[in-house]
């Protein structure tokens, strides 16, 4: 299209069109980059904070096992827990280490 404009109107218009098009592309790229940075900055998406400590139910979903299987791993001391009174939580980093340690 730019070549066709140059043929019919001359190079001055073509340069102006090309500059304007480049400006539009730069603005769109900046908007896309800003949206991506915002999504990357919030791991949970939509501004939610991802908790470091997970309940047994959340940990089970995280590692793709049942709650009973996670409780069994805790009982066998394969998974380290954080206890506060009767509440039991698992650190996401410990779950990641357990996953890495069980890869074949």
ZIWOQUI-V375452 format. One record per run of one state. SS is the DSSP state (alpha for helix, beta for strand, coil for the rest). FROM is the first residue (numbers start at 1). TO is the last residue. Records with the same first field share a line. If there is no record, write none. Layout:
BEGIN
SS = FROM-TO / FROM-TO
END
This chain:
BEGIN
coil = 1-1 / 10-10 / 42-52 / 55-55 / 64-66 / 76-81 / 85-86 / 102-104
alpha = 2-9 / 11-41 / 56-63 / 67-75 / 92-101
beta = 53-54 / 82-84 / 87-91
END
